[in-house]
Amino acid sequence: MEEKQSILACGAGSISKRVSAERGIERCENVKDVALYIEKIDEMIERKRKLFMDF
């Protein structure tokens, strides 16, 4: 399957993906453990922000 579309995923264990012609495919994984995800939610948000806002 060809990956052509960026995906913003939310929740424990999810993986966001940004697809661009210049940089290819970049991924950002969330932690799988729900308690740890809640504890680190600010870090998860910032990592996704950097993935999608740093062009």
N, C-alpha and C positions, 0 to 999 in steps of 0.2 A: 504494500500500500504506500502510495506516495504522500508525503507530508507537505501540504501547501498552505495550510491555514494556521494562524496563531490561535492559541487556546489559553484563556485565563481560568484556571481551576482553583476552587476553594475547598478547604476541608482537610482533615488529617489524611495523609497518604496520597494526596492528589499531586499531579505534576502539571505545571503550566509550561507552555511552549511558545516561543516567538520564532517566526519564520521570516527571514529577510534575505534579499538577494545579496546584500553586501556581507553579512555575517553568518549566513546559513541558519541552521537550527540551534537555538539555545534553549536550555531547559532549567527549570527551577522547581525542585522537589520540596514538598512539605514533609515534616516528620509524621510518622505513622501513628504514634501513641497519642491518643486524644488528650490525656492530661498534660503531656509535654507540649502538644500543639497549643493548648489554651495558655500555658505558661509562656510560650514563646511567640504568641500571636503578633506582637509588634515587630519582631524580627522577620516573621514570615511576610507581613505586609510590606515592609521595607525592601526585602529581596525581590518581591514581585514588582514593586514600584520601580526599582532600578532596572529590572529586566525589560519592562515595557516603556519606560520613560527615557532611558539613556540611548539616544540614537546616534 
